[in-house]
Amino acid sequence: MNDRPVHLIVSDDLQRLRLTVFFRLLLAIPHLIWLTLWALVAYLAAIVNWFATLITGVSPLALHRFLAAYVRYQNHVYAYLFLIADPYPGFTGQAGSYPVDVHIEDSRPQNRWKMFFRLFLALPAFLPDSAYGGLLWAVAFLGWFACLANGRMPVGMRNTGVLALRYAAQTNGYVLLLCEAYP
């Protein structure tokens, strides 16, 4: 078991269907639209969560669950889009529903001073997150050719993509006040 409050659980078998790999970007369009709409609501919920957590010292359960589902869904969509996993994801961000899944611990008390300055404290984490995002695109580009040729994602490329997704999930969990642990 991982001791991080936000971590990935990977149960992917590396097999990829060539036809869905070829059309992956087109198949992901409905998810990208839904993710964009969900992101708008999630960022508004994050503002409400910030005020509520600042007042009470702990993220309200309903907001915590909603934002955790958003982070999981974002991870499912990116895992699918960037060929880190193969099955078509659901639209709900349900825990345990995808081969590359984010586990997020329940809401816990947080230091109000650190929480008050969370966005500023998170700024340094955005630099490696951006670099990992570029790495994820490179993995997807090279993996697309490998998957079309072999019907499998090379394990090293998949694991590199998982690394990038894990850091993004940890950064989002930190910024959205789902945990106090720095990525």
CYANA upper distance limits for C-alpha pairs under 8 A (distance plus 0.5 A):
  2 ASN  CA      7 HIS  CA      7.48
  4 ARG  CA    181 ALA  CA      8.02
  5 PRO  CA    103 HIS  CA      8.12
  5 PRO  CA    104 ILE  CA      6.26
  5 PRO  CA    105 GLU  CA      5.72
  5 PRO  CA    179 CYS  CA      6.92
  5 PRO  CA    181 ALA  CA      7.58
  6 VAL  CA    102 VAL  CA      7.31
  6 VAL  CA    103 HIS  CA      6.17
  6 VAL  CA    104 ILE  CA      5.16
  6 VAL  CA    105 GLU  CA      7.17
  6 VAL  CA    169 ALA  CA      7.49
  6 VAL  CA    170 GLN  CA      6.05
  6 VAL  CA    173 GLY  CA      7.26
  6 VAL  CA    179 CYS  CA      8.00
  7 HIS  CA    102 VAL  CA      6.19
  7 HIS  CA    103 HIS  CA      5.90
  7 HIS  CA    104 ILE  CA      7.36
  7 HIS  CA    166 ARG  CA      6.76
  7 HIS  CA    169 ALA  CA      8.02
  7 HIS  CA    170 GLN  CA      7.52
  8 LEU  CA    100 VAL  CA      7.14
  8 LEU  CA    101 ASP  CA      6.02
  8 LEU  CA    102 VAL  CA      5.01
  8 LEU  CA    103 HIS  CA      6.45
  8 LEU  CA    162 VAL  CA      8.34
  8 LEU  CA    166 ARG  CA      6.40
  9 ILE  CA     99 PRO  CA      8.04
  9 ILE  CA    100 VAL  CA      6.35
  9 ILE  CA    101 ASP  CA      5.72
  9 ILE  CA    102 VAL  CA      6.75
  9 ILE  CA    103 HIS  CA      7.43
 10 VAL  CA     99 PRO  CA      6.11
 10 VAL  CA    100 VAL  CA      5.09
 10 VAL  CA    101 ASP  CA      6.98
 11 SER  CA     99 PRO  CA      5.30
 11 SER  CA    100 VAL  CA      6.94
 12 ASP  CA     85 ALA  CA      6.65
 12 ASP  CA     86 ASP  CA      8.47
 12 ASP  CA     99 PRO  CA      5.53
 12 ASP  CA    100 VAL  CA      7.21
 14 LEU  CA     85 ALA  CA      7.71
 14 LEU  CA     86 ASP  CA      8.39
 14 LEU  CA    152 ARG  CA      5.87
 14 LEU  CA    153 MET  CA      5.64
 14 LEU  CA    154 PRO  CA      7.63
 14 LEU  CA    155 VAL  CA      7.46
 14 LEU  CA    158 ARG  CA      8.19
 15 GLN  CA     86 ASP  CA      7.73
 15 GLN  CA    151 GLY  CA      6.53
 15 GLN  CA    152 ARG  CA      5.01
 15 GLN  CA    153 MET  CA      7.03
 16 ARG  CA     20 THR  CA      8.32
 16 ARG  CA     21 VAL  CA      7.40
 16 ARG  CA     85 ALA  CA      8.36
 16 ARG  CA     86 ASP  CA      6.12
 16 ARG  CA    147 CYS  CA      6.80
 16 ARG  CA    151 GLY  CA      5.53
 16 ARG  CA    152 ARG  CA      5.69
 16 ARG  CA    153 MET  CA      7.29
 17 LEU  CA     21 VAL  CA      6.66
 17 LEU  CA     86 ASP  CA      7.89
 17 LEU  CA    147 CYS  CA      8.45
 17 LEU  CA    151 GLY  CA      6.54
 18 ARG  CA     22 PHE  CA      6.58
 18 ARG  CA    147 CYS  CA      7.06
 18 ARG  CA    148 LEU  CA      5.70
 18 ARG  CA    151 GLY  CA      6.24
 19 LEU  CA     23 PHE  CA      7.02
 20 THR  CA     24 ARG  CA      5.99
 20 THR  CA     27 LEU  CA      8.13
 21 VAL  CA     83 LEU  CA      7.94
 21 VAL  CA    144 TRP  CA      7.17
 21 VAL  CA    147 CYS  CA      7.48
 21 VAL  CA    148 LEU  CA      7.30
 22 PHE  CA    144 TRP  CA      8.06
 22 PHE  CA    148 LEU  CA      7.56
 23 PHE  CA     27 LEU  CA      6.64
 24 ARG  CA     28 ALA  CA      6.60
 24 ARG  CA     80 TYR  CA      8.46
 24 ARG  CA     81 LEU  CA      6.83
 25 LEU  CA     29 ILE  CA      7.10
 25 LEU  CA     81 LEU  CA      7.00
 28 ALA  CA     32 LEU  CA      6.66
 28 ALA  CA     77 VAL  CA      8.02
 28 ALA  CA     80 TYR  CA      8.20
 28 ALA  CA     81 LEU  CA      6.72
 29 ILE  CA     33 ILE  CA      6.73
 30 PRO  CA     34 TRP  CA      6.72
 31 HIS  CA     35 LEU  CA      6.34
 31 HIS  CA     77 VAL  CA      7.08
 31 HIS  CA     91 PHE  CA      7.71
 32 LEU  CA     36 THR  CA      6.62
 32 LEU  CA     77 VAL  CA      8.02
 33 ILE  CA     37 LEU  CA      6.91
 34 TRP  CA     38 TRP  CA      6.53
 34 TRP  CA     91 PHE  CA      8.31
 35 LEU  CA     39 ALA  CA      6.41
 35 LEU  CA     73 TYR  CA      8.26
 35 LEU  CA     74 GLN  CA      7.21
 36 THR  CA     40 LEU  CA      7.00
 37 LEU  CA     41 VAL  CA      7.29
 38 TRP  CA     42 ALA  CA      6.46
 38 TRP  CA     70 TYR  CA      7.70
 39 ALA  CA     43 TYR  CA      6.52
 39 ALA  CA     70 TYR  CA      8.04
 40 LEU  CA     44 LEU  CA      7.07
 41 VAL  CA     45 ALA  CA      6.61
 42 ALA  CA     46 ALA  CA      6.48
 42 ALA  CA     66 PHE  CA      8.26
 42 ALA  CA     67 LEU  CA      6.78
 42 ALA  CA     70 TYR  CA      7.52
 43 TYR  CA     47 ILE  CA      6.94
 44 LEU  CA     48 VAL  CA      7.05
 45 ALA  CA     49 ASN  CA      6.42
 45 ALA  CA     63 LEU  CA      7.32
 45 ALA  CA     67 LEU  CA      8.08
 46 ALA  CA     50 TRP  CA      6.51
 46 ALA  CA     63 LEU  CA      8.41
 46 ALA  CA     67 LEU  CA      7.97
 46 ALA  CA    176 LEU  CA      6.22
 46 ALA  CA    177 LEU  CA      8.26
 47 ILE  CA     51 PHE  CA      7.04
 48 VAL  CA     52 ALA  CA      6.65
 49 ASN  CA     53 THR  CA      6.31
 49 ASN  CA     59 SER  CA      6.77
 49 ASN  CA     60 PRO  CA      7.65
 49 ASN  CA     63 LEU  CA      6.85
 49 ASN  CA     64 HIS  CA      8.40
 49 ASN  CA    176 LEU  CA      8.43
 49 ASN  CA    177 LEU  CA      8.05
 50 TRP  CA     54 LEU  CA      6.46
 50 TRP  CA     59 SER  CA      8.35
 50 TRP  CA    115 MET  CA      8.28
 50 TRP  CA    116 PHE  CA      8.40
 50 TRP  CA    176 LEU  CA      8.45
 50 TRP  CA    177 LEU  CA      7.66
 51 PHE  CA     55 ILE  CA      6.76
 52 ALA  CA     56 THR  CA      6.57
 52 ALA  CA     57 GLY  CA      8.30
 52 ALA  CA     58 VAL  CA      8.19
 52 ALA  CA     59 SER  CA      7.14
 52 ALA  CA     60 PRO  CA      7.49
 53 THR  CA     57 GLY  CA      5.35
 53 THR  CA     58 VAL  CA      5.37
 53 THR  CA     59 SER  CA      5.26
 53 THR  CA     60 PRO  CA      7.60
 53 THR  CA    110 GLN  CA      8.43
 53 THR  CA    112 ARG  CA      8.29
 53 THR  CA    115 MET  CA      8.44
 54 LEU  CA     58 VAL  CA      8.16
 54 LEU  CA    112 ARG  CA      6.31
 54 LEU  CA    115 MET  CA      7.45
 54 LEU  CA    116 PHE  CA      7.18
 57 GLY  CA    109 PRO  CA      6.00
 57 GLY  CA    110 GLN  CA      6.08
 57 GLY  CA    111 ASN  CA      7.41
 57 GLY  CA    112 ARG  CA      6.56
 58 VAL  CA    107 SER  CA      7.16
 58 VAL  CA    108 ARG  CA      6.33
 58 VAL  CA    109 PRO  CA      4.97
 58 VAL  CA    110 GLN  CA      6.41
 59 SER  CA     63 LEU  CA      7.44
 59 SER  CA     64 HIS  CA      6.49
 59 SER  CA    107 SER  CA      6.39
 59 SER  CA    108 ARG  CA      7.70
 59 SER  CA    109 PRO  CA      8.02
 59 SER  CA    177 LEU  CA      7.64
 59 SER  CA    178 LEU  CA      7.84
 60 PRO  CA     64 HIS  CA      6.51
 60 PRO  CA    107 SER  CA      7.96
 61 LEU  CA     65 ARG  CA      6.58
 61 LEU  CA    107 SER  CA      7.09
 62 ALA  CA     66 PHE  CA      6.68
 63 LEU  CA     67 LEU  CA      6.54
 64 HIS  CA     68 ALA  CA      6.45
 64 HIS  CA    106 ASP  CA      8.17
 64 HIS  CA    107 SER  CA      6.92
 64 HIS  CA    178 LEU  CA      6.75
 65 ARG  CA     69 ALA  CA      6.57
 66 PHE  CA     70 TYR  CA      6.82
 67 LEU  CA     71 VAL  CA      6.77
 67 LEU  CA    176 LEU  CA      7.65
 67 LEU  CA    178 LEU  CA      8.04
 68 ALA  CA     72 ARG  CA      6.66
 68 ALA  CA    104 ILE  CA      7.14
 68 ALA  CA    173 GLY  CA      8.09
 68 ALA  CA    178 LEU  CA      7.53
 69 ALA  CA     73 TYR  CA      6.47
 69 ALA  CA     92 THR  CA      7.65
 69 ALA  CA     93 GLY  CA      5.26
 69 ALA  CA     94 GLN  CA      6.85
 69 ALA  CA     95 ALA  CA      8.00
 70 TYR  CA     74 GLN  CA      6.53
 70 TYR  CA     93 GLY  CA      6.74
 71 VAL  CA     75 ASN  CA      6.70
 71 VAL  CA     93 GLY  CA      8.16
 71 VAL  CA    102 VAL  CA      8.19
 71 VAL  CA    169 ALA  CA      6.94
 71 VAL  CA    172 ASN  CA      7.38
 71 VAL  CA    173 GLY  CA      7.77
 72 ARG  CA     76 HIS  CA      6.69
 72 ARG  CA     93 GLY  CA      5.61
 72 ARG  CA     94 GLN  CA      7.76
 72 ARG  CA     95 ALA  CA      7.66
 72 ARG  CA    101 ASP  CA      7.09
 72 ARG  CA    102 VAL  CA      5.90
 72 ARG  CA    103 HIS  CA      8.40
 72 ARG  CA    169 ALA  CA      8.37
 73 TYR  CA     77 VAL  CA      6.68
 73 TYR  CA     91 PHE  CA      7.57
 73 TYR  CA     92 THR  CA      7.03
 73 TYR  CA     93 GLY  CA      4.41
 73 TYR  CA     94 GLN  CA      7.95
 74 GLN  CA     78 TYR  CA      6.67
 74 GLN  CA     93 GLY  CA      8.18
 75 ASN  CA     79 ALA  CA      6.41
 75 ASN  CA    100 VAL  CA      8.21
 75 ASN  CA    101 ASP  CA      7.66
 75 ASN  CA    102 VAL  CA      7.62
 75 ASN  CA    165 LEU  CA      7.14
 75 ASN  CA    169 ALA  CA      7.50
 76 HIS  CA     80 TYR  CA      6.70
 76 HIS  CA     89 PRO  CA      6.67
 76 HIS  CA     93 GLY  CA      7.83
 76 HIS  CA     98 TYR  CA      7.14
 76 HIS  CA    100 VAL  CA      7.22
 76 HIS  CA    101 ASP  CA      7.30
 77 VAL  CA     81 LEU  CA      6.48
 77 VAL  CA     89 PRO  CA      7.12
 78 TYR  CA     82 PHE  CA      6.27
 78 TYR  CA     84 ILE  CA      8.46
 78 TYR  CA    165 LEU  CA      8.20
 79 ALA  CA     83 LEU  CA      6.52
 79 ALA  CA     84 ILE  CA      5.19
 79 ALA  CA     85 ALA  CA      5.93
 79 ALA  CA    100 VAL  CA      7.27
 79 ALA  CA    161 GLY  CA      8.48
 79 ALA  CA    162 VAL  CA      8.48
 79 ALA  CA    165 LEU  CA      7.99
 80 TYR  CA     84 ILE  CA      6.59
 80 TYR  CA     85 ALA  CA      5.76
 80 TYR  CA     86 ASP  CA      6.43
 80 TYR  CA     87 PRO  CA      7.62
 80 TYR  CA     88 TYR  CA      7.29
 80 TYR  CA     89 PRO  CA      7.59
 82 PHE  CA    136 LEU  CA      7.40
 82 PHE  CA    137 TRP  CA      7.48
 82 PHE  CA    139 VAL  CA      7.88
 82 PHE  CA    140 ALA  CA      5.21
 82 PHE  CA    161 GLY  CA      8.30
 83 LEU  CA    140 ALA  CA      6.48
 83 LEU  CA    143 GLY  CA      7.48
 83 LEU  CA    144 TRP  CA      7.75
 83 LEU  CA    153 MET  CA      8.07
 83 LEU  CA    158 ARG  CA      8.35
 84 ILE  CA    100 VAL  CA      8.24
 84 ILE  CA    140 ALA  CA      8.41
 84 ILE  CA    153 MET  CA      8.15
 84 ILE  CA    158 ARG  CA      5.83
 84 ILE  CA    161 GLY  CA      6.64
 84 ILE  CA    162 VAL  CA      7.42
 85 ALA  CA     99 PRO  CA      7.05
 85 ALA  CA    100 VAL  CA      7.12
 87 PRO  CA     98 TYR  CA      8.29
 89 PRO  CA     98 TYR  CA      7.18
 90 GLY  CA     97 SER  CA      8.20
 93 GLY  CA     97 SER  CA      8.14
 95 ALA  CA    101 ASP  CA      7.46
 95 ALA  CA    102 VAL  CA      7.83
 95 ALA  CA    103 HIS  CA      7.73
 96 GLY  CA    101 ASP  CA      6.70
 97 SER  CA    101 ASP  CA      7.78
100 VAL  CA    162 VAL  CA      8.35
102 VAL  CA    166 ARG  CA      8.35
102 VAL  CA    169 ALA  CA      7.77
104 ILE  CA    173 GLY  CA      8.49
104 ILE  CA    178 LEU  CA      8.10
105 GLU  CA    178 LEU  CA      8.49
105 GLU  CA    179 CYS  CA      8.26
107 SER  CA    178 LEU  CA      7.10
107 SER  CA    179 CYS  CA      7.79
108 ARG  CA    179 CYS  CA      7.87
110 GLN  CA    114 LYS  CA      8.41
110 GLN  CA    115 MET  CA      7.40
110 GLN  CA    179 CYS  CA      8.27
110 GLN  CA    180 GLU  CA      6.75
111 ASN  CA    115 MET  CA      6.55
111 ASN  CA    180 GLU  CA      8.39
112 ARG  CA    116 PHE  CA      6.33
113 TRP  CA    117 PHE  CA      7.11
114 LYS  CA    118 ARG  CA      6.32
114 LYS  CA    121 LEU  CA      8.28
115 MET  CA    177 LEU  CA      7.98
115 MET  CA    180 GLU  CA      8.42
117 PHE  CA    121 LEU  CA      6.60
118 ARG  CA    122 ALA  CA      6.48
118 ARG  CA    174 TYR  CA      8.40
118 ARG  CA    175 VAL  CA      7.07
119 LEU  CA    123 LEU  CA      7.03
119 LEU  CA    175 VAL  CA      6.84
122 ALA  CA    126 PHE  CA      7.29
122 ALA  CA    171 THR  CA      8.17
122 ALA  CA    174 TYR  CA      8.00
122 ALA  CA    175 VAL  CA      7.04
122 ALA  CA    182 TYR  CA      8.37
123 LEU  CA    127 LEU  CA      8.01
124 PRO  CA    128 PRO  CA      8.32
125 ALA  CA    129 ASP  CA      6.78
125 ALA  CA    171 THR  CA      7.25
125 ALA  CA    183 PRO  CA      7.44
126 PHE  CA    130 SER  CA      6.48
126 PHE  CA    171 THR  CA      8.07
127 LEU  CA    131 ALA  CA      6.89
128 PRO  CA    132 TYR  CA      6.47
129 ASP  CA    133 GLY  CA      6.65
129 ASP  CA    164 ALA  CA      8.01
129 ASP  CA    167 TYR  CA      7.06
129 ASP  CA    168 ALA  CA      6.42
129 ASP  CA    171 THR  CA      7.93
130 SER  CA    134 GLY  CA      6.99
131 ALA  CA    135 LEU  CA      6.84
132 TYR  CA    136 LEU  CA      6.57
132 TYR  CA    164 ALA  CA      5.45
132 TYR  CA    167 TYR  CA      8.26
132 TYR  CA    168 ALA  CA      8.47
133 GLY  CA    137 TRP  CA      6.96
133 GLY  CA    164 ALA  CA      7.10
134 GLY  CA    138 ALA  CA      6.90
135 LEU  CA    139 VAL  CA      6.67
135 LEU  CA    161 GLY  CA      8.10
135 LEU  CA    164 ALA  CA      7.80
136 LEU  CA    140 ALA  CA      6.65
136 LEU  CA    160 THR  CA      8.18
136 LEU  CA    161 GLY  CA      5.99
136 LEU  CA    164 ALA  CA      6.79
137 TRP  CA    141 PHE  CA      6.60
138 ALA  CA    142 LEU  CA      6.65
139 VAL  CA    143 GLY  CA      6.02
139 VAL  CA    157 MET  CA      6.46
139 VAL  CA    158 ARG  CA      8.24
139 VAL  CA    160 THR  CA      7.93
139 VAL  CA    161 GLY  CA      6.95
140 ALA  CA    144 TRP  CA      6.30
141 PHE  CA    145 PHE  CA      7.57
142 LEU  CA    146 ALA  CA      6.96
143 GLY  CA    147 CYS  CA      6.32
143 GLY  CA    153 MET  CA      6.69
143 GLY  CA    154 PRO  CA      7.94
143 GLY  CA    157 MET  CA      7.46
144 TRP  CA    148 LEU  CA      6.65
145 PHE  CA    149 ALA  CA      6.64
146 ALA  CA    150 ASN  CA      6.42
146 ALA  CA    151 GLY  CA      7.93
146 ALA  CA    152 ARG  CA      7.50
146 ALA  CA    153 MET  CA      6.94
146 ALA  CA    154 PRO  CA      7.83
147 CYS  CA    151 GLY  CA      5.10
147 CYS  CA    152 ARG  CA      5.42
147 CYS  CA    153 MET  CA      5.88
148 LEU  CA    152 ARG  CA      8.43
153 MET  CA    157 MET  CA      7.48
153 MET  CA    158 ARG  CA      6.85
154 PRO  CA    158 ARG  CA      6.73
155 VAL  CA    159 ASN  CA      6.52
156 GLY  CA    160 THR  CA      6.60
157 MET  CA    161 GLY  CA      6.72
158 ARG  CA    162 VAL  CA      6.64
159 ASN  CA    163 LEU  CA      6.67
160 THR  CA    164 ALA  CA      6.99
161 GLY  CA    165 LEU  CA      6.70
162 VAL  CA    166 ARG  CA      6.43
163 LEU  CA    167 TYR  CA      6.80
164 ALA  CA    168 ALA  CA      6.77
165 LEU  CA    169 ALA  CA      6.60
166 ARG  CA    170 GLN  CA      6.65
167 TYR  CA    171 THR  CA      6.56
167 TYR  CA    183 PRO  CA      6.92
168 ALA  CA    172 ASN  CA      6.58
169 ALA  CA    173 GLY  CA      6.45
170 GLN  CA    174 TYR  CA      6.63
170 GLN  CA    182 TYR  CA      8.08
170 GLN  CA    183 PRO  CA      5.54
171 THR  CA    175 VAL  CA      6.64
171 THR  CA    182 TYR  CA      7.90
171 THR  CA    183 PRO  CA      5.86
172 ASN  CA    176 LEU  CA      6.31
173 GLY  CA    177 LEU  CA      6.60
173 GLY  CA    178 LEU  CA      5.34
173 GLY  CA    179 CYS  CA      6.43
174 TYR  CA    178 LEU  CA      6.50
174 TYR  CA    179 CYS  CA      5.93
174 TYR  CA    180 GLU  CA      6.59
174 TYR  CA    181 ALA  CA      7.09
174 TYR  CA    182 TYR  CA      6.78
174 TYR  CA    183 PRO  CA      7.48
